[in-house]
Amino acid sequence: MPCLVVSRAMAGNLLPWSAAAAPPLALDRLDGPASDLADLRGRPVIVHFFATWCAPCVEEMASLDALAERLGTGATILAVNVGPGAFPDPARP
């Protein structure tokens, strides 16, 4: 059975659920090579968008760590920082 867990911080911003495929998403990782969502096709994936300045987002990290431990290799959790400084400034060398 599908289960959707939403933080209190984002509960008011939900869009209707759709069975459509996720859009393309490629991410640089801190712990290794980039991740491409297409490479995870057919596996359960949780994509968590957060910002380091968002206190509820930071509090959720402990829950995500516990969930990752509980799921083991049965699912992939990608935590994506979208806050200031998360993206390289192309104007800086």
Biopython code that builds the backbone (N, CA, C, O; Angstrom):
import numpy as np
from Bio.PDB.StructureBuilder import StructureBuilder

atoms = [
    (1, "MET", "N", (0.842, -1.168, 0.000)),
    (1, "MET", "CA", (0.000, 0.000, 0.000)),
    (1, "MET", "C", (0.896, 1.242, 0.000)),
    (1, "MET", "O", (1.806, 1.330, 0.824)),
    (2, "PRO", "N", (0.662, 2.211, -0.907)),
    (2, "PRO", "CA", (1.455, 3.440, -0.918)),
    (2, "PRO", "C", (1.229, 4.248, 0.350)),
    (2, "PRO", "O", (0.131, 4.266, 0.904)),
    (3, "CYS", "N", (2.253, 4.897, 0.787)),
    (3, "CYS", "CA", (2.164, 5.729, 1.985)),
    (3, "CYS", "C", (2.869, 7.044, 1.699)),
    (3, "CYS", "O", (3.993, 7.052, 1.197)),
    (4, "LEU", "N", (2.219, 8.150, 2.013)),
    (4, "LEU", "CA", (2.806, 9.466, 1.824)),
    (4, "LEU", "C", (2.885, 10.138, 3.181)),
    (4, "LEU", "O", (1.864, 10.343, 3.837)),
    (5, "VAL", "N", (4.079, 10.477, 3.600)),
    (5, "VAL", "CA", (4.282, 11.176, 4.856)),
    (5, "VAL", "C", (4.750, 12.581, 4.510)),
    (5, "VAL", "O", (5.725, 12.756, 3.780)),
    (6, "VAL", "N", (4.056, 13.575, 5.034)),
    (6, "VAL", "CA", (4.352, 14.966, 4.699)),
    (6, "VAL", "C", (4.652, 15.719, 5.979)),
    (6, "VAL", "O", (3.980, 15.534, 6.994)),
    (7, "SER", "N", (5.659, 16.563, 5.926)),
    (7, "SER", "CA", (5.991, 17.356, 7.099)),
    (7, "SER", "C", (4.903, 18.383, 7.366)),
    (7, "SER", "O", (4.190, 18.802, 6.455)),
    (8, "ARG", "N", (4.788, 18.774, 8.599)),
    (8, "ARG", "CA", (3.832, 19.828, 8.950)),
    (8, "ARG", "C", (4.166, 21.113, 8.225)),
    (8, "ARG", "O", (3.273, 21.891, 7.888)),
    (9, "ALA", "N", (5.453, 21.342, 7.980)),
    (9, "ALA", "CA", (5.869, 22.579, 7.320)),
    (9, "ALA", "C", (5.329, 22.671, 5.899)),
    (9, "ALA", "O", (5.078, 23.771, 5.405)),
    (10, "MET", "N", (5.148, 21.547, 5.245)),
    (10, "MET", "CA", (4.743, 21.557, 3.842)),
    (10, "MET", "C", (3.321, 21.064, 3.607)),
    (10, "MET", "O", (2.865, 21.060, 2.464)),
    (11, "ALA", "N", (2.618, 20.655, 4.631)),
    (11, "ALA", "CA", (1.307, 20.039, 4.456)),
    (11, "ALA", "C", (0.329, 20.927, 3.691)),
    (11, "ALA", "O", (-0.518, 20.415, 2.959)),
    (12, "GLY", "N", (0.428, 22.238, 3.845)),
    (12, "GLY", "CA", (-0.486, 23.132, 3.151)),
    (12, "GLY", "C", (-0.130, 23.364, 1.700)),
    (12, "GLY", "O", (-0.883, 24.023, 0.983)),
    (13, "ASN", "N", (0.995, 22.842, 1.249)),
    (13, "ASN", "CA", (1.459, 23.089, -0.118)),
    (13, "ASN", "C", (1.369, 21.865, -1.023)),
    (13, "ASN", "O", (2.005, 21.835, -2.077)),
    (14, "LEU", "N", (0.600, 20.866, -0.638)),
    (14, "LEU", "CA", (0.522, 19.640, -1.427)),
    (14, "LEU", "C", (-0.235, 19.845, -2.727)),
    (14, "LEU", "O", (-1.224, 20.577, -2.780)),
    (15, "LEU", "N", (0.238, 19.194, -3.760)),
    (15, "LEU", "CA", (-0.475, 19.138, -5.025)),
    (15, "LEU", "C", (-1.183, 17.795, -5.095)),
    (15, "LEU", "O", (-0.770, 16.849, -4.424)),
    (16, "PRO", "N", (-2.236, 17.691, -5.888)),
    (16, "PRO", "CA", (-2.911, 16.387, -6.007)),
    (16, "PRO", "C", (-1.933, 15.320, -6.473)),
    (16, "PRO", "O", (-1.083, 15.576, -7.325)),
    (17, "TRP", "N", (-2.057, 14.122, -5.912)),
    (17, "TRP", "CA", (-1.179, 13.014, -6.260)),
    (17, "TRP", "C", (-1.461, 12.569, -7.675)),
    (17, "TRP", "O", (-2.610, 12.594, -8.116)),
    (18, "SER", "N", (-0.449, 12.169, -8.383)),
    (18, "SER", "CA", (-0.586, 11.700, -9.756)),
    (18, "SER", "C", (0.249, 10.441, -9.926)),
    (18, "SER", "O", (1.326, 10.315, -9.344)),
    (19, "ALA", "N", (-0.250, 9.522, -10.717)),
    (19, "ALA", "CA", (0.493, 8.295, -11.001)),
    (19, "ALA", "C", (1.468, 8.496, -12.156)),
    (19, "ALA", "O", (2.131, 7.547, -12.577)),
    (20, "ALA", "N", (1.562, 9.704, -12.664)),
    (20, "ALA", "CA", (2.475, 9.985, -13.773)),
    (20, "ALA", "C", (3.919, 9.787, -13.323)),
    (20, "ALA", "O", (4.238, 9.893, -12.139)),
    (21, "ALA", "N", (4.764, 9.502, -14.275)),
    (21, "ALA", "CA", (6.186, 9.326, -13.972)),
    (21, "ALA", "C", (6.783, 10.632, -13.473)),
    (21, "ALA", "O", (6.355, 11.719, -13.861)),
    (22, "ALA", "N", (7.766, 10.508, -12.617)),
    (22, "ALA", "CA", (8.458, 11.697, -12.105)),
    (22, "ALA", "C", (9.215, 12.367, -13.249)),
    (22, "ALA", "O", (9.675, 11.693, -14.171)),
    (23, "PRO", "N", (9.343, 13.680, -13.190)),
    (23, "PRO", "CA", (10.113, 14.373, -14.233)),
    (23, "PRO", "C", (11.600, 14.041, -14.102)),
    (23, "PRO", "O", (12.035, 13.566, -13.053)),
    (24, "PRO", "N", (12.381, 14.285, -15.153)),
    (24, "PRO", "CA", (13.826, 14.032, -15.071)),
    (24, "PRO", "C", (14.450, 14.824, -13.924)),
    (24, "PRO", "O", (14.092, 15.976, -13.678)),
    (25, "LEU", "N", (15.383, 14.190, -13.233)),
    (25, "LEU", "CA", (16.045, 14.847, -12.108)),
    (25, "LEU", "C", (17.436, 14.244, -11.946)),
    (25, "LEU", "O", (17.574, 13.050, -11.681)),
    (26, "ALA", "N", (18.453, 15.064, -12.103)),
    (26, "ALA", "CA", (19.836, 14.640, -11.886)),
    (26, "ALA", "C", (20.416, 15.515, -10.785)),
    (26, "ALA", "O", (20.252, 16.735, -10.805)),
    (27, "LEU", "N", (21.090, 14.895, -9.827)),
    (27, "LEU", "CA", (21.578, 15.602, -8.647)),
    (27, "LEU", "C", (23.044, 15.295, -8.389)),
    (27, "LEU", "O", (23.473, 14.148, -8.521)),
    (28, "ASP", "N", (23.814, 16.314, -8.022)),
    (28, "ASP", "CA", (25.171, 16.092, -7.528)),
    (28, "ASP", "C", (25.062, 15.596, -6.096)),
    (28, "ASP", "O", (24.211, 16.063, -5.338)),
    (29, "ARG", "N", (25.914, 14.656, -5.721)),
    (29, "ARG", "CA", (25.881, 14.093, -4.371)),
    (29, "ARG", "C", (27.126, 14.498, -3.609)),
    (29, "ARG", "O", (28.186, 14.713, -4.195)),
    (30, "LEU", "N", (26.988, 14.601, -2.298)),
    (30, "LEU", "CA", (28.132, 14.902, -1.447)),
    (30, "LEU", "C", (28.997, 13.673, -1.221)),
    (30, "LEU", "O", (30.193, 13.791, -0.956)),
    (31, "ASP", "N", (28.389, 12.484, -1.326)),
    (31, "ASP", "CA", (29.094, 11.251, -0.977)),
    (31, "ASP", "C", (29.517, 10.411, -2.180)),
    (31, "ASP", "O", (29.826, 9.229, -2.026)),
    (32, "GLY", "N", (29.534, 10.998, -3.362)),
    (32, "GLY", "CA", (29.957, 10.203, -4.502)),
    (32, "GLY", "C", (29.454, 10.750, -5.809)),
    (32, "GLY", "O", (29.220, 11.951, -5.946)),
    (33, "PRO", "N", (29.284, 9.853, -6.785)),
    (33, "PRO", "CA", (28.878, 10.294, -8.119)),
    (33, "PRO", "C", (27.452, 10.844, -8.124)),
    (33, "PRO", "O", (26.673, 10.596, -7.204)),
    (34, "ALA", "N", (27.130, 11.587, -9.164)),
    (34, "ALA", "CA", (25.796, 12.178, -9.298)),
    (34, "ALA", "C", (24.736, 11.082, -9.330)),
    (34, "ALA", "O", (25.010, 9.947, -9.720)),
    (35, "SER", "N", (23.522, 11.438, -8.915)),
    (35, "SER", "CA", (22.386, 10.525, -8.976)),
    (35, "SER", "C", (21.435, 11.009, -10.053)),
    (35, "SER", "O", (21.155, 12.203, -10.162)),
    (36, "ASP", "N", (20.945, 10.080, -10.840)),
    (36, "ASP", "CA", (19.933, 10.388, -11.837)),
    (36, "ASP", "C", (18.707, 9.568, -11.469)),
    (36, "ASP", "O", (18.788, 8.348, -11.332)),
    (37, "LEU", "N", (17.583, 10.231, -11.310)),
    (37, "LEU", "CA", (16.366, 9.542, -10.904)),
    (37, "LEU", "C", (16.036, 8.397, -11.866)),
    (37, "LEU", "O", (15.488, 7.377, -11.448)),
    (38, "ALA", "N", (16.363, 8.557, -13.137)),
    (38, "ALA", "CA", (16.092, 7.504, -14.122)),
    (38, "ALA", "C", (16.839, 6.213, -13.782)),
    (38, "ALA", "O", (16.360, 5.124, -14.101)),
    (39, "ASP", "N", (18.000, 6.319, -13.140)),
    (39, "ASP", "CA", (18.772, 5.131, -12.758)),
    (39, "ASP", "C", (18.084, 4.337, -11.652)),
    (39, "ASP", "O", (18.411, 3.172, -11.424)),
    (40, "LEU", "N", (17.141, 4.960, -10.972)),
    (40, "LEU", "CA", (16.452, 4.311, -9.855)),
    (40, "LEU", "C", (15.057, 3.823, -10.250)),
    (40, "LEU", "O", (14.276, 3.413, -9.391)),
    (41, "ARG", "N", (14.751, 3.867, -11.518)),
    (41, "ARG", "CA", (13.430, 3.449, -12.014)),
    (41, "ARG", "C", (13.088, 2.050, -11.503)),
    (41, "ARG", "O", (13.915, 1.139, -11.541)),
    (42, "GLY", "N", (11.855, 1.901, -11.025)),
    (42, "GLY", "CA", (11.393, 0.613, -10.533)),
    (42, "GLY", "C", (11.665, 0.377, -9.058)),
    (42, "GLY", "O", (11.221, -0.627, -8.501)),
    (43, "ARG", "N", (12.391, 1.292, -8.415)),
    (43, "ARG", "CA", (12.683, 1.176, -6.980)),
    (43, "ARG", "C", (11.947, 2.276, -6.234)),
    (43, "ARG", "O", (11.714, 3.345, -6.799)),
    (44, "PRO", "N", (11.577, 2.044, -4.984)),
    (44, "PRO", "CA", (10.986, 3.124, -4.190)),
    (44, "PRO", "C", (12.021, 4.223, -3.937)),
    (44, "PRO", "O", (13.148, 3.938, -3.532)),
    (45, "VAL", "N", (11.640, 5.467, -4.176)),
    (45, "VAL", "CA", (12.529, 6.612, -3.986)),
    (45, "VAL", "C", (11.764, 7.704, -3.251)),
    (45, "VAL", "O", (10.628, 8.026, -3.599)),
    (46, "ILE", "N", (12.393, 8.260, -2.246)),
    (46, "ILE", "CA", (11.856, 9.423, -1.538)),
    (46, "ILE", "C", (12.779, 10.583, -1.857)),
    (46, "ILE", "O", (13.977, 10.521, -1.582)),
    (47, "VAL", "N", (12.225, 11.647, -2.439)),
    (47, "VAL", "CA", (13.004, 12.852, -2.717)),
    (47, "VAL", "C", (12.519, 13.915, -1.740)),
    (47, "VAL", "O", (11.368, 14.348, -1.792)),
    (48, "HIS", "N", (13.415, 14.324, -0.854)),
    (48, "HIS", "CA", (13.083, 15.285, 0.207)),
    (48, "HIS", "C", (13.792, 16.599, -0.092)),
    (48, "HIS", "O", (15.020, 16.669, -0.056)),
    (49, "PHE", "N", (13.017, 17.642, -0.388)),
    (49, "PHE", "CA", (13.581, 18.969, -0.638)),
    (49, "PHE", "C", (13.583, 19.736, 0.673)),
    (49, "PHE", "O", (12.578, 19.765, 1.383)),
    (50, "PHE", "N", (14.715, 20.358, 0.996)),
    (50, "PHE", "CA", (14.832, 21.084, 2.256)),
    (50, "PHE", "C", (15.745, 22.281, 2.070)),
    (50, "PHE", "O", (16.403, 22.428, 1.040)),
    (51, "ALA", "N", (15.772, 23.130, 3.081)),
    (51, "ALA", "CA", (16.717, 24.249, 3.130)),
    (51, "ALA", "C", (17.314, 24.271, 4.531)),
    (51, "ALA", "O", (16.612, 24.015, 5.510)),
    (52, "THR", "N", (18.588, 24.570, 4.630)),
    (52, "THR", "CA", (19.254, 24.543, 5.931)),
    (52, "THR", "C", (18.727, 25.613, 6.875)),
    (52, "THR", "O", (18.874, 25.477, 8.090)),
    (53, "TRP", "N", (18.119, 26.672, 6.354)),
    (53, "TRP", "CA", (17.575, 27.734, 7.200)),
    (53, "TRP", "C", (16.185, 27.383, 7.727)),
    (53, "TRP", "O", (15.655, 28.097, 8.579)),
    (54, "CYS", "N", (15.590, 26.303, 7.239)),
    (54, "CYS", "CA", (14.226, 25.901, 7.601)),
    (54, "CYS", "C", (14.288, 24.973, 8.820)),
    (54, "CYS", "O", (14.651, 23.803, 8.700)),
    (55, "ALA", "N", (13.931, 25.506, 9.987)),
    (55, "ALA", "CA", (14.027, 24.718, 11.224)),
    (55, "ALA", "C", (13.244, 23.405, 11.153)),
    (55, "ALA", "O", (13.793, 22.371, 11.533)),
    (56, "PRO", "N", (11.983, 23.390, 10.684)),
    (56, "PRO", "CA", (11.281, 22.107, 10.588)),
    (56, "PRO", "C", (11.979, 21.127, 9.647)),
    (56, "PRO", "O", (11.974, 19.920, 9.886)),
    (57, "CYS", "N", (12.579, 21.649, 8.578)),
    (57, "CYS", "CA", (13.305, 20.778, 7.633)),
    (57, "CYS", "C", (14.496, 20.117, 8.317)),
    (57, "CYS", "O", (14.741, 18.925, 8.136)),
    (58, "VAL", "N", (15.227, 20.889, 9.096)),
    (58, "VAL", "CA", (16.393, 20.363, 9.804)),
    (58, "VAL", "C", (15.950, 19.318, 10.826)),
    (58, "VAL", "O", (16.609, 18.291, 10.988)),
    (59, "GLU", "N", (14.837, 19.574, 11.515)),
    (59, "GLU", "CA", (14.313, 18.611, 12.492)),
    (59, "GLU", "C", (13.935, 17.294, 11.820)),
    (59, "GLU", "O", (14.067, 16.232, 12.427)),
    (60, "GLU", "N", (13.470, 17.352, 10.581)),
    (60, "GLU", "CA", (13.059, 16.140, 9.873)),
    (60, "GLU", "C", (14.227, 15.225, 9.530)),
    (60, "GLU", "O", (14.024, 14.036, 9.281)),
    (61, "MET", "N", (15.438, 15.753, 9.512)),
    (61, "MET", "CA", (16.591, 14.948, 9.110)),
    (61, "MET", "C", (16.779, 13.723, 10.002)),
    (61, "MET", "O", (17.135, 12.653, 9.509)),
    (62, "ALA", "N", (16.545, 13.864, 11.297)),
    (62, "ALA", "CA", (16.674, 12.709, 12.193)),
    (62, "ALA", "C", (15.665, 11.626, 11.813)),
    (62, "ALA", "O", (15.986, 10.438, 11.841)),
    (63, "SER", "N", (14.452, 12.035, 11.460)),
    (63, "SER", "CA", (13.433, 11.070, 11.034)),
    (63, "SER", "C", (13.824, 10.406, 9.719)),
    (63, "SER", "O", (13.603, 9.209, 9.538)),
    (64, "LEU", "N", (14.402, 11.175, 8.802)),
    (64, "LEU", "CA", (14.854, 10.597, 7.532)),
    (64, "LEU", "C", (15.985, 9.599, 7.754)),
    (64, "LEU", "O", (16.029, 8.553, 7.107)),
    (65, "ASP", "N", (16.899, 9.920, 8.668)),
    (65, "ASP", "CA", (17.980, 8.982, 8.996)),
    (65, "ASP", "C", (17.413, 7.685, 9.558)),
    (65, "ASP", "O", (17.847, 6.597, 9.181)),
    (66, "ALA", "N", (16.439, 7.802, 10.464)),
    (66, "ALA", "CA", (15.823, 6.615, 11.058)),
    (66, "ALA", "C", (15.082, 5.805, 9.996)),
    (66, "ALA", "O", (15.140, 4.576, 9.997)),
    (67, "LEU", "N", (14.389, 6.490, 9.095)),
    (67, "LEU", "CA", (13.682, 5.802, 8.019)),
    (67, "LEU", "C", (14.664, 5.090, 7.098)),
    (67, "LEU", "O", (14.420, 3.953, 6.695)),
    (68, "ALA", "N", (15.766, 5.741, 6.762)),
    (68, "ALA", "CA", (16.779, 5.121, 5.902)),
    (68, "ALA", "C", (17.326, 3.852, 6.548)),
    (68, "ALA", "O", (17.522, 2.841, 5.874)),
    (69, "GLU", "N", (17.569, 3.906, 7.844)),
    (69, "GLU", "CA", (18.071, 2.724, 8.554)),
    (69, "GLU", "C", (17.030, 1.608, 8.537)),
    (69, "GLU", "O", (17.364, 0.438, 8.348)),
    (70, "ARG", "N", (15.775, 1.980, 8.735)),
    (70, "ARG", "CA", (14.695, 0.993, 8.761)),
    (70, "ARG", "C", (14.496, 0.347, 7.386)),
    (70, "ARG", "O", (14.268, -0.859, 7.294)),
    (71, "LEU", "N", (14.581, 1.143, 6.326)),
    (71, "LEU", "CA", (14.359, 0.628, 4.977)),
    (71, "LEU", "C", (15.561, -0.129, 4.432)),
    (71, "LEU", "O", (15.421, -0.982, 3.556)),
    (72, "GLY", "N", (16.741, 0.186, 4.953)),
    (72, "GLY", "CA", (17.954, -0.469, 4.457)),
    (72, "GLY", "C", (18.138, -0.203, 2.978)),
    (72, "GLY", "O", (18.046, 0.939, 2.528)),
    (73, "THR", "N", (18.398, -1.259, 2.222)),
    (73, "THR", "CA", (18.605, -1.094, 0.782)),
    (73, "THR", "C", (17.306, -1.219, -0.001)),
    (73, "THR", "O", (17.326, -1.255, -1.232)),
    (74, "GLY", "N", (16.178, -1.285, 0.698)),
    (74, "GLY", "CA", (14.887, -1.446, 0.030)),
    (74, "GLY", "C", (14.362, -0.190, -0.626)),
    (74, "GLY", "O", (13.409, -0.259, -1.401)),
    (75, "ALA", "N", (14.951, 0.951, -0.341)),
    (75, "ALA", "CA", (14.504, 2.219, -0.926)),
    (75, "ALA", "C", (15.676, 3.188, -0.916)),
    (75, "ALA", "O", (16.671, 2.980, -0.221)),
    (76, "THR", "N", (15.542, 4.238, -1.692)),
    (76, "THR", "CA", (16.559, 5.281, -1.751)),
    (76, "THR", "C", (15.945, 6.583, -1.275)),
    (76, "THR", "O", (14.844, 6.945, -1.689)),
    (77, "ILE", "N", (16.657, 7.288, -0.404)),
    (77, "ILE", "CA", (16.220, 8.604, 0.052)),
    (77, "ILE", "C", (17.228, 9.625, -0.450)),
    (77, "ILE", "O", (18.421, 9.528, -0.162)),
    (78, "LEU", "N", (16.741, 10.601, -1.202)),
    (78, "LEU", "CA", (17.575, 11.693, -1.689)),
    (78, "LEU", "C", (17.119, 12.972, -0.998)),
    (78, "LEU", "O", (15.981, 13.405, -1.184)),
    (79, "ALA", "N", (17.993, 13.577, -0.205)),
    (79, "ALA", "CA", (17.693, 14.851, 0.451)),
    (79, "ALA", "C", (18.352, 15.950, -0.375)),
    (79, "ALA", "O", (19.568, 15.946, -0.565)),
    (80, "VAL", "N", (17.550, 16.885, -0.860)),
    (80, "VAL", "CA", (18.017, 17.902, -1.798)),
    (80, "VAL", "C", (17.948, 19.275, -1.142)),
    (80, "VAL", "O", (16.863, 19.770, -0.837)),
    (81, "ASN", "N", (19.112, 19.888, -0.927)),
    (81, "ASN", "CA", (19.176, 21.230, -0.347)),
    (81, "ASN", "C", (18.855, 22.248, -1.432)),
    (81, "ASN", "O", (19.553, 22.316, -2.444)),
    (82, "VAL", "N", (17.817, 23.030, -1.233)),
    (82, "VAL", "CA", (17.424, 24.052, -2.206)),
    (82, "VAL", "C", (17.588, 25.454, -1.636)),
    (82, "VAL", "O", (17.111, 26.424, -2.226)),
    (83, "GLY", "N", (18.255, 25.567, -0.500)),
    (83, "GLY", "CA", (18.438, 26.861, 0.146)),
    (83, "GLY", "C", (19.582, 27.656, -0.449)),
    (83, "GLY", "O", (20.261, 27.189, -1.363)),
    (84, "PRO", "N", (19.797, 28.866, 0.071)),
    (84, "PRO", "CA", (20.898, 29.710, -0.410)),
    (84, "PRO", "C", (22.235, 28.981, -0.304)),
    (84, "PRO", "O", (22.508, 28.314, 0.694)),
    (85, "GLY", "N", (23.053, 29.111, -1.325)),
    (85, "GLY", "CA", (24.350, 28.455, -1.337)),
    (85, "GLY", "C", (24.310, 27.024, -1.821)),
    (85, "GLY", "O", (25.355, 26.386, -1.944)),
    (86, "ALA", "N", (23.115, 26.503, -2.100)),
    (86, "ALA", "CA", (22.999, 25.115, -2.535)),
    (86, "ALA", "C", (23.420, 24.928, -3.984)),
    (86, "ALA", "O", (23.753, 23.820, -4.402)),
    (87, "PHE", "N", (23.405, 26.008, -4.744)),
    (87, "PHE", "CA", (23.734, 25.928, -6.164)),
    (87, "PHE", "C", (24.978, 26.746, -6.437)),
    (87, "PHE", "O", (25.110, 27.853, -5.915)),
    (88, "PRO", "N", (25.893, 26.232, -7.241)),
    (88, "PRO", "CA", (27.111, 26.992, -7.545)),
    (88, "PRO", "C", (26.767, 28.287, -8.278)),
    (88, "PRO", "O", (25.840, 28.332, -9.086)),
    (89, "ASP", "N", (27.516, 29.314, -7.985)),
    (89, "ASP", "CA", (27.352, 30.605, -8.651)),
    (89, "ASP", "C", (28.211, 30.584, -9.913)),
    (89, "ASP", "O", (29.438, 30.551, -9.817)),
    (90, "PRO", "N", (27.586, 30.603, -11.104)),
    (90, "PRO", "CA", (28.379, 30.520, -12.335)),
    (90, "PRO", "C", (29.308, 31.712, -12.536)),
    (90, "PRO", "O", (30.239, 31.643, -13.338)),
    (91, "ALA", "N", (29.066, 32.803, -11.817)),
    (91, "ALA", "CA", (29.915, 33.988, -11.955)),
    (91, "ALA", "C", (31.205, 33.863, -11.156)),
    (91, "ALA", "O", (32.135, 34.644, -11.358)),
    (92, "ARG", "N", (31.274, 32.877, -10.241)),
    (92, "ARG", "CA", (32.474, 32.693, -9.410)),
    (92, "ARG", "C", (33.349, 31.606, -10.000)),
    (92, "ARG", "O", (32.847, 30.571, -10.441)),
    (93, "PRO", "N", (34.664, 31.833, -10.013)),
    (93, "PRO", "CA", (35.579, 30.801, -10.548)),
    (93, "PRO", "C", (35.676, 29.598, -9.632)),
    (93, "PRO", "O", (36.398, 28.648, -9.934)),
]
sb = StructureBuilder()
sb.init_structure("model")
sb.init_model(0)
sb.init_chain("A")
sb.init_seg("    ")
for serial, (resi, resn, name, xyz) in enumerate(atoms, 1):
    if name == "N":
        sb.init_residue(resn, " ", resi, " ")
    sb.init_atom(name, np.array(xyz, "f"), 0.0, 1.0, " ", f" {name:<3s}", serial, name[0])
structure = sb.get_structure()
